[in-house]
Amino acid sequence: MLYVGALEAKKNVVALLRAFDELLRRRPELPHALVLAGGRGGQAFDVEQALGELGPARSRVQLLGHVPEEALLDLYARADLFAYLSRYEGFGLPPLEAMTAGVPTIVADRASLPEVVGDGAVLVDPDDAPAVARAMLELLSSPDQARTWVERGRVRARAFSWAAAAARLVEVYRQAHARFAARS
């Protein structure tokens, strides 16, 4: 299982750790680890303290720190599930990357994330660890469900591209210039 992003309070990594712990309390036979790929952000939290509060998940969390982009592709390719429970996002690029890579994705039903992922990811209340754990278990134990979410995620991710974003930005600048010129 994979998380990619800064290890800071607003990303709600503590909730992800609690949900993973809840999952392993219910199903200790699952072979999964939770891989956290990302450096400490500006609103860092005490990762070691959060890990110390865990039960069965404590020994199955891997902290990778910052990961170069080329290594991220490999992490996405190996992941059975991607989870992103952030409480605040300006956009939310990591879930989009996961969906593009064909990873079943779970995101918080907060901020911009529902708009970004559309119907391509499972939306959860990030503060409800049992609900997040149920969503994780459903994706991990049902290959058909996982495949459905992978396909939906890939379809949604294709709606985004850097070329389209640049074209929209150019159009915004044109409109702003036209309004400014009309006032002059």
N, C-alpha and C positions, 0 to 999 in steps of 0.2 A: 504494500500500500504506500502511496506517495503523497507528499505535500511539497510544493515548491513555493518559496516566498520568504520574505524576511521573518525572522523570529522576533516579532514585536507584539505588544499587547493587542493592538487593533486587529491583528490577523487571527486572534482567537485560537492560537495553537493549543492553549491549555484545554479548551473544549474538545479539540480533536484528540488530544491525549486521553482525556476522560472517556470519550466515546470508544476509543480503541481499547482502553482498559475494560470498559463495560462489555465490549464484544468478546474479549478473551475470557472474561468471567463466565459468560454464557457458553462459549464454545472454545475451551482451552485446547482442543485438538487441532484447531486451525493452524496452518504452518506459517502464517504471514508475520512479517515484521512491518513496522511503520517507519518509513524513511523520510526524514525531514531534510530537505535540500534548501539551504539558504542561510545567509549570515544574519547576525544580530542587527536589528534595525534601530532607528532612533528612539523608539519607545520600547526598548528591550525589557523583557521580563526575566525572572530567574528560572531558566530552563532546568537547572539541576534540582531546584526546589520542587518544581512541577513534576519532574520524573520521580523524585523521592516520595511523592504522595500517591504514586500509582501502585497497584497490586501486580497482577500477572503481566501487565504490559511493560513494566519497568525494564526488563532485560531484553525486550524485543523492539526497542526504539533505537534507531540509528541516526545520529546527528552528523551530517556530512559537511556542514558549513557551506560556504559559497561553492557552487559547482559551475565550471565553464560551460558555455552553451553547447559545445559539441558533446560533452558528457551528459547533459540534460536529455538529449535525444535518446541515449541509451537507457537512462532511468525511466523515461516515459515508455519506451518499448518493453521494458521488463515489468512494468506495473500491472497489477490485476485490478487496481482501483486507484482513483485520484480523489482526494478530499480537500476541500477548501472552505473553511467555516468563518471566513473573515466577516467582521461586523461593519467594516467600512472599506469601500473600494471606489476609486475614481473610475476604473474600468474593469479590471480583473483578467489580465492576460494569461496567467497560468492555467485557469480552467479551459480557456480557449485553446491553448497549446495542447493540453491533455486530450481534449475532444478531437483535435486535428490528428493527434497521434493514435487515436483509436482506443483510448482508455475510458472505461465507464467512469463517470464523474459525478460526485456529490458536492453540492455547494450550499452555502447559507442562503436562506430566503430573504436576504437583507441587501441594502444598498443597491448598487448597479448590477449585482450578479444575476438576478433573475432576468433582467433585460438582456444581458450579454449572452447567457446560455440558452435563453428561450426554452424550447421544449427538448433541448439536447442533453440535459443533465437532471439528476434527481435533486429537488429542492427540499431542504430540511430546516427545522428550527435549530440554529447552531447551539442554543443553550439547553437543548433537550438531549442529553447524552444517550438515554435509552432509544430515542427515536433515530438518532444518527447511527447507533449500533445496529438497529434493525435494518436500516437502509444499507449499511455495509454488508451485513449478513445476507441480505436478499441478493445483492449483486455478486457476492462471492460464492454463494451456493446455488445460484441458478444461471447456468451458462446461456440459456435462452434469453433471460432478462438482460444479462450483461450484453449480449450481442445486439439486442434491440436498442439499448442505450448507446452502444458504440455507433451504430448506424445513425441514430438520431443526432448524436453529437457531431459526427462527421458532416452530416447535411447542414446543421446549424453553423459549424465552423467555416464552411465554404462561403457563407454569406459575408465573411470578413476577409479583407485583403489589404495589404499596405497600399497597393495601387488605388483601390477604391477610396481608402482613407485620405490619401494625398489629393485625389480628384475632388473629394468633398471639401477639403480644406481650401483648395484653390478657388472653388466656387464661393465659399464663405468670404474669402478675400475680395473676389470680384464684386459680390453684393455690397460689401462694406465700402469698397472704393466707389461704386456707383452712387451709393447714398451720400458719401462725402462729397463727390463731384456735383451732385444735384443741389447740395446746400451752398456750394461756392459760387 
